[in-house]
């Protein structure tokens, strides 16, 4: 039995893609659809605050982690989250804030909320929030990479590369916050409270407020077809929420561990396709026996 709290079977560093968003149409980059594009634009606006907040929360904890493997994974996690937040913020500033200025105010208000929560919530409860975030983003990443044409058919190439790279890194480090939470003796009840806090006070209101504003600016918020398309995209046979719902529910099983869902084949496919590292097959073969 390993002495490490880490449950990550693999920890790979991925190069940050050099992306230029200059030719991107923020309104229709995802298959020419306003609805699909604005759903992911809402995510792009929402996620950087969460990612930067996670970094600020985890970095001070590193000095109290005596598990060398876990500590190195926290450092890599923070580097990757910083890269995500920076690239999405770059896209947001170039395209979203210019065309949809109220997003800046929404993001600023959320930063104040995160600052308040970091000061007044118990440490374990605040940390459980990021355990929930990582589970939620990993579920999206798993299914988005499995069937990219269902969610990103005929999308702008640069934007697809952004979300594909983001998804792969989310899978690679999906257990880090959970392992840190366990290291600091976080329990099941607080873990569930973190997910409820995330859904009720951050994700659902954050996405809904953004979508209403974006649809309003695009002058489609009163069209019935807008909400039909949104419902189909989220709840249809290949819908974003429908496809991830089963994995989302796994979070509420007290015995669940992030790597109960094997993401190694998706990471391997990305590495091989992008030729990111040499001897990819050998690297993953060495760790596959440690995966579920």
Backbone bond lengths (Angstrom), bond angles and torsions (degrees), N, CA, C in turn:
res aa  C-N    CA-C-N  psi(-1)  N-CA   C-N-CA  omega(-1)  CA-C   N-CA-C  phi
1 X - - - 1.472 - - 1.524 109.60 -
2 X 1.355 116.55 130.65 1.452 120.28 -177.36 1.525 111.14 -69.64
3 X 1.337 114.88 148.02 1.458 119.92 179.29 1.518 111.29 -88.27
4 X 1.334 116.73 -5.64 1.457 120.70 -178.39 1.527 111.17 -86.03
5 X 1.315 116.13 145.33 1.460 121.10 173.58 1.526 111.30 -77.28
6 X 1.315 117.16 -13.05 1.455 120.84 -177.95 1.525 111.10 -68.47
7 X 1.336 115.57 135.19 1.465 121.19 173.47 1.519 112.09 -112.34
8 X 1.336 117.02 7.10 1.461 120.76 179.61 1.522 110.29 -72.92
9 X 1.323 118.71 123.01 1.455 120.11 177.85 1.516 112.72 -77.80
10 X 1.330 116.75 -15.35 1.459 120.38 -176.95 1.525 109.21 -153.26
11 X 1.308 115.74 143.98 1.468 120.77 176.34 1.516 107.31 -135.96
12 X 1.323 115.90 99.51 1.456 121.19 -178.41 1.520 110.19 -112.72
13 X 1.303 114.73 143.30 1.457 121.07 174.50 1.526 108.13 -95.17
14 X 1.305 116.70 129.03 1.457 121.82 -178.03 1.528 109.50 -108.06
15 X 1.325 118.47 136.63 1.461 119.39 176.90 1.520 111.13 -65.28
16 X 1.315 116.63 140.52 1.458 121.22 177.94 1.522 108.97 -74.59
17 X 1.318 118.58 123.71 1.465 119.58 -178.13 1.519 111.79 -67.07
18 X 1.300 114.57 146.77 1.465 121.16 176.85 1.524 107.94 -92.22
19 X 1.315 116.26 95.66 1.452 121.18 -172.83 1.527 111.37 -108.69
20 X 1.306 115.58 136.82 1.461 122.29 177.03 1.520 107.70 -117.23
21 X 1.322 116.55 118.78 1.466 121.38 -174.79 1.524 112.86 -95.59
22 X 1.300 117.51 10.21 1.463 121.73 -170.40 1.528 112.78 -56.01
23 X 1.331 117.73 -42.27 1.461 119.85 -175.92 1.509 114.67 -91.59
24 X 1.314 117.38 9.93 1.469 120.93 -175.45 1.527 111.14 -81.86
25 X 1.323 115.77 133.45 1.460 121.81 172.91 1.526 107.90 -92.87
26 X 1.325 118.81 104.34 1.469 120.48 -173.84 1.522 113.21 -61.78
27 X 1.318 117.04 -23.29 1.459 120.89 -176.30 1.530 112.05 -81.57
28 X 1.341 117.41 -27.16 1.470 119.39 -171.85 1.523 113.10 -139.28
29 X 1.316 117.89 26.14 1.469 119.01 -175.33 1.522 112.61 -68.77
30 X 1.324 119.14 -24.02 1.461 121.75 -177.43 1.527 110.08 -98.09
31 X 1.329 116.09 91.97 1.460 121.74 177.11 1.512 114.33 62.81
32 X 1.323 118.28 22.22 1.460 121.22 -179.01 1.511 114.01 74.89
33 X 1.340 117.00 7.78 1.461 121.61 -175.74 1.524 111.48 -100.32
34 X 1.327 115.80 126.56 1.464 120.27 175.39 1.526 109.91 -63.76
35 X 1.325 116.61 -42.95 1.464 121.37 -176.19 1.528 111.11 -62.18
36 X 1.322 117.48 -51.03 1.461 121.21 -178.78 1.527 110.99 -65.36
37 X 1.314 116.38 -41.50 1.466 120.13 -179.45 1.519 111.28 -64.27
38 X 1.334 116.53 -45.07 1.454 119.44 -176.18 1.523 112.48 -73.05
39 X 1.320 118.02 -26.64 1.458 118.82 173.90 1.518 110.10 -61.34
40 X 1.324 117.46 -48.47 1.468 120.24 -179.42 1.521 111.92 -74.68
41 X 1.332 117.82 -27.75 1.461 119.76 172.80 1.529 110.61 -63.93
42 X 1.329 116.58 -36.84 1.464 120.31 175.84 1.517 110.45 -61.56
43 X 1.322 115.62 -41.77 1.459 120.22 177.70 1.527 110.72 -64.59
44 X 1.322 116.11 -41.63 1.459 120.13 -179.58 1.525 111.34 -63.34
45 X 1.315 116.62 -34.90 1.462 121.08 177.90 1.524 111.78 -73.43
46 X 1.331 116.39 -34.45 1.458 121.51 -174.86 1.528 113.58 -80.44
47 X 1.334 117.18 -41.18 1.456 120.76 -167.90 1.535 116.16 -67.29
48 X 1.340 120.37 -38.84 1.477 117.91 -177.64 1.520 114.25 -55.78
49 X 1.327 118.63 -40.87 1.464 119.86 178.40 1.521 111.30 -60.54
50 X 1.336 116.53 -41.51 1.464 120.58 179.50 1.518 110.12 -65.84
51 X 1.331 116.59 -43.30 1.464 120.42 -176.95 1.531 111.70 -67.01
52 X 1.317 117.33 -43.97 1.458 119.48 179.06 1.526 111.34 -67.43
53 X 1.323 116.33 -34.25 1.462 120.15 177.29 1.526 110.49 -66.78
54 X 1.331 116.97 -39.40 1.465 120.75 177.44 1.528 110.70 -60.94
55 X 1.311 116.36 -41.06 1.467 120.37 178.76 1.523 110.57 -62.47
56 X 1.331 116.34 -47.85 1.470 120.11 -179.16 1.526 111.44 -62.72
57 X 1.312 117.09 -28.19 1.464 120.47 -179.34 1.521 112.04 -80.63
58 X 1.337 116.77 -39.38 1.463 120.63 -173.93 1.527 113.05 -82.44
59 X 1.313 117.43 -33.98 1.472 119.34 -175.33 1.524 113.14 -57.17
60 X 1.353 119.59 -45.25 1.472 118.62 178.72 1.524 113.06 -65.16
61 X 1.320 117.76 -22.66 1.467 120.88 -178.97 1.525 112.38 -76.48
62 X 1.316 116.80 -19.84 1.456 119.71 -173.76 1.520 112.47 -59.36
63 X 1.332 116.60 -37.24 1.460 119.87 -178.46 1.523 112.65 -67.49
64 X 1.343 116.33 -15.68 1.461 120.58 179.76 1.527 112.13 -100.77
65 X 1.332 117.21 1.75 1.466 121.70 179.60 1.519 108.60 -98.07
66 X 1.307 116.35 113.45 1.465 121.17 -178.67 1.528 113.03 -94.01
67 X 1.299 116.10 6.26 1.465 123.11 177.12 1.530 107.43 -92.53
68 X 1.333 117.87 108.47 1.469 121.20 -171.90 1.525 112.22 -64.49
69 X 1.326 117.75 -39.25 1.468 120.31 179.76 1.518 110.38 -65.51
70 X 1.313 116.64 -46.69 1.450 120.47 179.75 1.527 111.01 -64.73
71 X 1.311 116.68 -39.84 1.464 119.77 179.90 1.530 111.16 -62.93
72 X 1.329 117.55 -41.29 1.462 119.99 178.23 1.522 111.09 -66.56
73 X 1.334 116.87 -33.93 1.461 119.85 178.35 1.523 111.57 -70.94
74 X 1.317 117.48 -34.00 1.464 120.36 175.27 1.528 109.99 -63.97
75 X 1.315 116.33 -41.53 1.467 119.95 178.80 1.529 110.95 -62.81
76 X 1.333 116.47 -44.04 1.459 120.52 178.44 1.525 110.53 -65.72
77 X 1.329 116.46 -40.97 1.462 121.08 176.97 1.530 111.06 -56.76
78 X 1.317 116.79 -46.48 1.469 120.98 -179.58 1.525 111.21 -64.20
79 X 1.332 117.04 -39.50 1.463 120.11 177.37 1.525 110.73 -62.14
80 X 1.316 116.36 -43.34 1.461 119.87 -178.08 1.524 111.45 -70.02
81 X 1.321 117.40 -41.48 1.457 119.94 178.62 1.528 111.07 -65.09
82 X 1.318 116.60 -35.70 1.461 120.22 176.68 1.530 110.56 -63.93
83 X 1.333 116.53 -40.80 1.462 120.34 178.48 1.526 110.82 -65.15
84 X 1.343 116.72 -41.35 1.474 120.10 177.70 1.529 110.09 -60.04
85 X 1.321 115.12 -52.89 1.455 119.51 -176.97 1.520 112.40 -60.57
86 X 1.332 116.51 -37.52 1.461 120.51 -178.66 1.524 111.59 -67.87
87 X 1.338 117.44 -45.76 1.465 119.90 -179.08 1.526 111.96 -68.07
88 X 1.330 116.72 -42.64 1.461 118.62 177.92 1.528 110.89 -65.21
89 X 1.317 116.85 -38.86 1.468 119.93 177.52 1.520 110.95 -63.23
90 X 1.333 115.66 -35.78 1.469 120.22 176.96 1.525 110.03 -61.88
91 X 1.332 116.99 -48.47 1.466 120.60 177.28 1.529 110.71 -62.18
92 X 1.322 116.78 -42.81 1.464 120.19 -179.24 1.522 111.52 -59.91
93 X 1.333 116.29 -45.64 1.472 119.69 -179.10 1.527 111.48 -65.59
94 X 1.331 116.17 -40.66 1.460 119.77 -176.07 1.523 113.07 -70.67
95 X 1.326 116.92 -38.70 1.455 120.00 -169.81 1.523 114.77 -121.64
96 X 1.314 117.62 -43.63 1.463 118.46 -174.79 1.519 112.03 -78.27
97 X 1.326 117.90 -49.30 1.461 120.01 -177.46 1.524 111.62 -65.26
98 X 1.318 116.66 -31.39 1.461 120.67 179.53 1.521 111.30 -68.19
99 X 1.329 114.97 -44.03 1.460 120.16 -175.98 1.526 113.27 -90.89
100 X 1.338 115.79 -23.38 1.469 121.05 -176.49 1.539 108.33 -134.05
101 X 1.342 117.11 74.63 1.472 120.96 -170.19 1.529 115.01 -62.65
102 X 1.337 118.10 -25.63 1.464 119.40 -178.28 1.536 111.62 -65.49
103 X 1.332 117.57 -20.69 1.460 120.14 178.36 1.533 111.60 -58.80
104 X 1.315 117.00 -34.04 1.468 120.37 179.02 1.521 110.43 -61.76
105 X 1.330 117.04 -40.89 1.467 120.62 179.34 1.520 111.14 -68.94
106 X 1.330 116.98 -39.99 1.464 120.57 177.92 1.524 109.97 -61.52
107 X 1.315 116.78 -44.92 1.469 121.01 -179.68 1.526 111.24 -65.22
108 X 1.326 116.89 -39.19 1.465 120.32 178.64 1.522 110.77 -64.65
109 X 1.327 116.98 -41.01 1.468 120.85 178.38 1.526 109.84 -62.88
110 X 1.323 117.31 -41.24 1.464 120.75 179.46 1.525 111.48 -65.18
111 X 1.318 116.91 -36.01 1.476 119.27 177.30 1.521 110.57 -62.11
112 X 1.329 117.53 -39.25 1.460 120.84 176.12 1.525 110.87 -63.29
113 X 1.334 116.53 -39.87 1.465 120.34 178.92 1.517 111.14 -63.90
114 X 1.322 117.10 -43.87 1.462 120.41 178.52 1.524 111.02 -63.94
115 X 1.326 116.11 -39.06 1.457 120.06 178.35 1.531 110.31 -62.78
116 X 1.318 116.12 -42.45 1.465 120.43 178.78 1.522 110.59 -63.64
117 X 1.327 116.94 -45.77 1.469 120.60 -178.91 1.520 111.28 -62.80
118 X 1.332 116.85 -39.46 1.464 119.63 -179.09 1.524 112.15 -64.73
119 X 1.338 116.52 -26.70 1.462 120.65 -178.48 1.537 112.80 -86.04
120 X 1.334 115.57 -35.11 1.460 118.15 -168.65 1.528 114.78 -110.83
121 X 1.328 118.44 -19.45 1.457 118.96 177.63 1.523 110.27 -80.61
122 X 1.336 118.25 145.49 1.470 120.23 173.58 1.530 110.16 -56.26
123 X 1.332 116.76 146.03 1.459 120.84 -173.64 1.523 112.62 -56.19
124 X 1.336 117.25 -45.10 1.464 119.30 -178.10 1.527 111.27 -64.92
125 X 1.321 117.77 -38.47 1.461 120.79 179.28 1.526 110.02 -66.13
126 X 1.312 116.50 -42.33 1.464 119.74 179.09 1.529 110.23 -65.23
127 X 1.329 116.87 -39.84 1.462 120.39 178.03 1.527 110.99 -66.28
128 X 1.332 117.10 -35.62 1.469 120.31 179.71 1.523 111.32 -63.59
129 X 1.319 116.95 -25.19 1.454 120.96 176.45 1.527 110.80 -59.65
130 X 1.336 116.26 -40.32 1.463 120.03 -178.62 1.525 111.97 -80.02
131 X 1.323 117.20 -25.75 1.464 120.16 170.01 1.529 108.76 -60.33
132 X 1.324 116.05 -44.04 1.462 121.24 179.50 1.524 111.34 -66.57
133 X 1.324 116.73 -43.03 1.464 120.74 178.89 1.523 110.81 -57.89
134 X 1.337 115.85 -46.67 1.463 119.43 -176.58 1.520 111.51 -67.35
135 X 1.319 117.77 -33.61 1.463 119.55 176.09 1.525 109.92 -67.20
136 X 1.291 116.22 -43.84 1.464 122.00 -178.37 1.528 111.28 -63.31
137 X 1.340 116.82 -47.36 1.468 119.72 180.00 1.526 111.38 -69.18
138 X 1.333 117.42 -32.78 1.467 120.05 177.72 1.523 110.77 -66.03
139 X 1.330 117.51 -39.00 1.464 120.61 178.52 1.525 110.21 -63.36
140 X 1.325 117.48 -43.59 1.459 121.60 176.65 1.527 110.26 -62.20
141 X 1.328 115.72 -43.82 1.460 120.35 -177.02 1.520 111.67 -65.01
142 X 1.323 116.18 -42.64 1.465 121.18 -178.55 1.529 110.90 -57.18
143 X 1.315 116.44 -49.79 1.457 119.62 -175.53 1.531 111.95 -80.64
144 X 1.318 117.04 -31.17 1.457 119.33 176.60 1.516 112.19 -63.79
145 X 1.325 117.03 -37.71 1.463 121.26 179.30 1.525 111.59 -78.67
146 X 1.329 117.17 -28.57 1.462 120.14 178.35 1.526 111.51 -67.55
147 X 1.321 116.74 -43.84 1.466 121.38 -177.18 1.531 110.29 -133.69
148 X 1.337 117.21 69.30 1.471 119.55 -175.24 1.524 113.85 -61.62
149 X 1.345 117.63 -30.06 1.461 118.99 -179.10 1.522 112.45 -67.26
150 X 1.332 117.11 -21.92 1.462 119.80 179.66 1.523 111.53 -71.15
151 X 1.316 116.49 -29.98 1.466 120.37 -175.30 1.529 113.26 -111.31
152 X 1.340 117.18 -25.31 1.464 120.44 -173.12 1.527 112.44 -131.52
153 X 1.309 117.68 34.82 1.466 120.58 -179.77 1.528 110.48 -61.67
154 X 1.331 115.72 131.16 1.463 122.62 176.64 1.532 112.47 55.41
155 X 1.331 116.02 36.53 1.462 119.72 179.89 1.522 110.72 -85.17
156 X 1.320 115.08 163.72 1.457 121.13 174.05 1.529 109.23 -56.91
157 X 1.327 117.29 132.17 1.460 121.46 -173.00 1.527 111.81 -61.25
158 X 1.324 116.56 -42.37 1.466 120.20 -178.37 1.526 110.99 -64.97
159 X 1.324 116.12 -42.62 1.463 119.37 179.98 1.526 111.03 -67.08
160 X 1.336 116.97 -37.27 1.460 118.54 176.95 1.527 110.72 -64.58
161 X 1.318 117.47 -40.59 1.463 120.96 178.08 1.523 110.80 -61.96
162 X 1.332 116.82 -38.86 1.464 120.91 177.97 1.525 110.69 -60.67
163 X 1.326 116.74 -50.62 1.467 119.82 -176.33 1.525 112.02 -73.38
164 X 1.326 117.74 -31.83 1.459 119.94 177.86 1.529 110.70 -66.14
165 X 1.322 116.88 -48.44 1.473 121.63 178.33 1.527 110.60 -61.06
166 X 1.324 116.30 -43.91 1.463 120.88 178.85 1.530 110.04 -59.35
167 X 1.326 116.36 -43.87 1.469 120.79 -177.66 1.523 111.57 -64.66
168 X 1.314 117.82 -42.60 1.468 120.86 -178.86 1.523 110.78 -62.90
169 X 1.317 116.80 -42.69 1.459 118.83 178.96 1.523 111.47 -68.12
170 X 1.333 117.34 -35.04 1.461 119.26 176.41 1.528 110.82 -61.01
171 X 1.330 116.88 -38.92 1.459 120.07 178.01 1.522 111.58 -68.74
172 X 1.312 116.65 -41.07 1.467 120.25 -176.57 1.528 112.02 -63.96
173 X 1.335 117.09 -34.77 1.478 118.73 -177.50 1.534 112.61 -111.96
174 X 1.328 116.99 24.16 1.469 120.15 -171.18 1.525 114.39 -66.09
175 X 1.317 118.55 -19.02 1.468 119.69 -177.56 1.531 113.33 -101.70
176 X 1.329 118.32 -0.75 1.463 120.34 -172.67 1.531 111.44 -63.99
177 X 1.336 117.18 -50.59 1.475 119.15 -179.74 1.522 110.93 -63.06
178 X 1.318 116.47 -38.44 1.466 120.47 177.76 1.532 110.26 -62.12
179 X 1.327 117.56 -42.95 1.465 120.92 -179.11 1.527 111.52 -67.09
180 X 1.327 116.33 -38.67 1.472 119.56 176.24 1.523 109.92 -65.32
181 X 1.309 116.30 -41.35 1.466 121.34 177.89 1.531 110.72 -57.99
182 X 1.321 117.23 -45.15 1.459 121.83 177.64 1.530 111.16 -65.84
183 X 1.318 116.11 -37.67 1.468 120.26 179.88 1.529 110.52 -59.51
184 X 1.322 115.86 -39.19 1.464 120.56 179.68 1.532 112.13 -92.77
185 X 1.356 114.74 22.78 1.457 122.32 170.74 1.531 113.88 63.74
186 X 1.328 115.55 36.85 1.454 119.62 174.02 1.520 111.00 -71.80
187 X 1.318 117.27 143.22 1.460 122.20 -176.39 1.517 113.07 -108.45
188 X 1.317 115.36 175.29 1.467 122.18 -174.78 1.528 111.83 -66.24
189 X 1.318 118.60 -45.25 1.462 121.29 -176.10 1.528 110.70 -61.11
190 X 1.310 116.74 -45.86 1.466 120.36 178.79 1.521 110.89 -64.87
191 X 1.322 116.37 -35.21 1.465 121.21 177.95 1.535 110.25 -60.94
192 X 1.325 116.79 -44.87 1.460 120.91 178.19 1.526 110.54 -65.84
193 X 1.323 117.05 -39.33 1.461 120.42 178.04 1.530 110.70 -61.53
194 X 1.334 116.75 -35.26 1.459 120.67 177.47 1.516 111.90 -63.06
195 X 1.346 116.48 -40.90 1.463 119.50 178.22 1.520 110.90 -66.64
196 X 1.323 117.82 -41.62 1.465 120.56 178.43 1.523 110.86 -64.05
197 X 1.316 116.53 -39.98 1.461 121.14 177.12 1.523 110.50 -61.96
198 X 1.327 115.83 -43.12 1.464 120.41 179.63 1.524 111.24 -61.61
199 X 1.328 116.24 -49.36 1.461 120.13 -175.02 1.523 112.29 -68.85
200 X 1.327 116.66 -47.17 1.460 120.36 -170.86 1.525 113.80 -78.52
201 X 1.338 116.96 -30.00 1.467 119.27 -173.19 1.524 114.45 -115.90
202 X 1.345 117.83 -8.08 1.460 118.78 -177.70 1.531 111.32 -126.68
203 X 1.341 117.39 -65.22 1.449 119.89 -171.28 1.531 112.92 -68.04
204 X 1.329 117.10 -55.63 1.465 119.18 -175.63 1.529 112.61 -62.81
205 X 1.340 119.08 -52.38 1.466 117.37 178.38 1.520 112.50 -65.76
206 X 1.344 116.93 -36.51 1.462 119.63 -178.49 1.515 112.33 -63.27
207 X 1.324 117.14 -44.45 1.461 120.63 -179.18 1.524 111.01 -73.18
208 X 1.324 116.88 -43.22 1.472 120.14 -178.20 1.525 111.68 -62.80
209 X 1.321 117.28 -45.68 1.469 120.33 179.77 1.526 110.42 -61.24
210 X 1.323 116.19 -42.47 1.464 119.67 179.67 1.527 111.56 -64.81
211 X 1.329 116.91 -45.21 1.461 119.14 -178.54 1.525 111.65 -62.72
212 X 1.328 117.11 -42.92 1.465 119.71 178.05 1.527 110.17 -59.48
213 X 1.324 116.68 -44.22 1.474 120.17 179.82 1.523 111.37 -65.74
214 X 1.330 117.11 -46.92 1.466 120.69 -177.81 1.527 111.20 -64.48
215 X 1.326 117.50 -43.66 1.461 120.30 177.81 1.525 110.84 -64.45
216 X 1.319 115.92 -36.27 1.455 119.64 178.75 1.534 110.83 -65.11
217 X 1.338 115.97 -45.30 1.464 119.99 178.65 1.520 111.48 -63.15
218 X 1.323 115.99 -35.60 1.464 120.32 179.16 1.528 112.37 -82.24
219 X 1.341 116.68 -2.45 1.463 123.60 177.32 1.528 112.59 61.71
220 X 1.333 115.00 38.52 1.468 118.83 176.37 1.527 111.13 -124.09
221 X 1.328 118.11 4.51 1.462 120.38 -172.90 1.529 112.70 -67.84
222 X 1.343 117.77 -22.81 1.461 120.08 -179.64 1.536 112.34 -94.89
223 X 1.336 118.03 0.59 1.458 120.68 -179.35 1.529 110.16 -84.67
224 X 1.302 117.37 126.09 1.459 121.31 178.43 1.529 111.04 -59.90
225 X 1.330 116.97 -34.36 1.460 121.42 -179.96 1.519 112.71 -62.00
226 X 1.324 117.14 -29.04 1.464 121.08 178.16 1.525 110.31 -60.67
227 X 1.305 115.87 -45.98 1.466 120.14 -175.49 1.524 111.66 -80.10
228 X 1.330 116.80 -27.36 1.456 119.12 171.85 1.524 110.48 -64.10
229 X 1.324 115.83 -45.72 1.462 119.81 179.34 1.525 110.99 -65.49
230 X 1.327 117.03 -40.25 1.456 120.55 178.71 1.534 110.52 -63.63
231 X 1.329 116.95 -43.53 1.465 120.34 179.02 1.523 110.85 -62.62
232 X 1.330 117.26 -41.72 1.462 120.65 179.10 1.527 110.91 -65.67
233 X 1.335 116.03 -39.25 1.470 120.03 -178.08 1.525 111.26 -68.95
234 X 1.317 116.29 -34.02 1.462 119.92 -177.95 1.525 112.88 -91.05
235 X 1.336 117.44 -35.46 1.464 120.60 -169.45 1.526 114.19 -119.33
236 X 1.321 117.97 -3.59 1.458 120.96 179.38 1.518 112.40 -69.30
237 X 1.332 116.54 -175.58 1.466 121.33 -174.68 1.525 111.95 -53.58
238 X 1.316 117.84 -41.88 1.465 122.08 177.41 1.526 111.17 -106.10
239 X 1.326 116.42 21.80 1.461 120.95 -174.53 1.519 114.28 -62.25
240 X 1.315 115.01 148.49 1.463 122.01 -177.16 1.527 111.37 -56.77
241 X 1.318 117.42 -48.06 1.462 120.70 -178.74 1.525 111.99 -77.45
242 X 1.322 116.16 -37.69 1.470 118.97 -179.39 1.528 111.34 -64.15
243 X 1.325 117.34 -42.62 1.461 120.61 -177.21 1.525 112.42 -71.54
244 X 1.320 117.32 -26.71 1.467 120.10 -176.84 1.527 113.33 -98.45
245 X 1.336 117.12 -6.08 1.463 119.58 -172.04 1.534 112.32 -63.34
246 X 1.322 117.21 -42.07 1.463 119.98 -178.51 1.523 110.69 -63.22
247 X 1.341 116.45 -44.32 1.467 119.32 177.82 1.515 111.07 -65.69
248 X 1.327 116.52 -36.07 1.460 120.21 177.45 1.528 110.96 -59.58
249 X 1.320 116.95 -42.44 1.462 121.01 -178.12 1.523 112.51 -66.55
250 X 1.321 117.72 -25.01 1.465 120.53 178.89 1.523 111.56 -57.85
251 X 1.313 116.01 -27.05 1.459 121.38 -178.57 1.530 111.42 -58.12
252 X 1.331 116.92 -28.86 1.464 121.09 -174.71 1.528 112.75 -89.59
253 X 1.320 117.15 1.67 1.463 121.44 172.26 1.534 108.15 -83.33
254 X 1.326 118.83 120.01 1.472 120.24 -177.15 1.530 113.53 -57.59
255 X 1.333 117.42 -22.63 1.462 120.56 -178.68 1.532 113.13 -93.22
256 X 1.329 116.43 -0.36 1.459 118.85 -175.69 1.522 111.95 -68.94
257 X 1.340 115.47 140.45 1.463 123.41 172.64 1.524 107.77 -128.98
258 X 1.336 118.35 142.35 1.475 120.26 -174.33 1.527 114.66 -51.64
259 X 1.339 117.11 -37.67 1.461 118.64 -177.20 1.524 112.87 -86.91
260 X 1.340 117.44 10.95 1.458 119.09 167.85 1.533 109.76 -61.33
261 X 1.320 116.14 -25.70 1.461 121.95 173.67 1.526 106.92 -97.58
262 X 1.313 116.67 114.41 1.460 121.60 -174.10 1.531 110.75 -77.46
263 X 1.315 116.57 111.84 1.467 121.72 -179.93 1.524 112.61 -103.05
264 X 1.322 117.31 0.26 1.458 119.68 -175.95 1.526 114.01 -60.04
265 X 1.345 119.90 -40.79 1.469 118.14 179.02 1.535 113.12 -60.27
266 X 1.331 117.20 -35.55 1.462 119.85 178.90 1.517 111.52 -70.15
267 X 1.333 116.47 -39.32 1.466 120.28 176.86 1.526 109.88 -65.25
268 X 1.326 115.81 -42.60 1.462 121.00 178.86 1.524 110.99 -60.51
269 X 1.327 116.82 -43.84 1.460 120.65 -179.26 1.523 110.81 -62.03
270 X 1.326 116.55 -41.27 1.468 120.57 179.41 1.527 110.94 -65.23
271 X 1.324 116.18 -46.64 1.464 120.27 -179.17 1.520 111.52 -62.34
272 X 1.296 115.93 -41.77 1.460 120.05 -179.78 1.526 110.82 -67.53
273 X 1.330 116.39 -43.45 1.454 120.83 -179.11 1.526 111.62 -64.33
274 X 1.333 115.24 -42.50 1.466 119.47 -177.87 1.525 112.90 -87.03
275 X 1.335 116.09 -7.41 1.461 120.78 -178.04 1.528 110.48 54.35
276 X 1.356 114.62 44.51 1.463 120.87 -174.15 1.523 111.78 -70.85
277 X 1.323 117.31 -43.44 1.457 120.43 -179.61 1.510 109.67 -130.37
278 X 1.293 116.79 155.73 1.443 121.84 175.69 1.525 109.38 -81.29
279 X 1.330 114.80 153.33 1.462 120.92 177.65 1.530 111.81 55.02
280 X 1.318 116.19 42.57 1.463 120.55 -179.33 1.515 111.41 -56.77
281 X 1.328 116.19 -44.47 1.455 119.28 -178.06 1.520 111.05 -58.86
282 X 1.339 117.53 -41.52 1.459 120.72 -178.97 1.522 111.19 -67.30
283 X 1.336 116.43 -40.14 1.465 120.55 -179.83 1.525 110.41 -59.90
284 X 1.336 116.39 -48.03 1.451 120.16 -176.57 1.527 112.16 -74.48
285 X 1.335 116.58 -30.81 1.462 118.88 178.20 1.532 111.05 -62.44
286 X 1.311 116.07 -35.72 1.469 120.51 -178.38 1.530 112.13 -66.13
287 X 1.328 116.54 -29.90 1.460 118.86 -174.81 1.525 112.45 -101.25
288 X 1.345 117.31 -13.54 1.454 119.03 -173.11 1.538 111.64 -61.35
289 X 1.306 116.52 -31.05 1.467 119.69 -179.83 1.524 111.51 -68.34
290 X 1.333 117.01 -19.72 1.454 120.86 178.51 1.522 112.67 -88.07
291 X 1.339 115.57 -10.93 1.444 118.95 179.87 1.524 108.04 -85.31
292 X 1.288 116.99 161.67 1.465 123.05 -173.99 1.521 113.29 -48.39
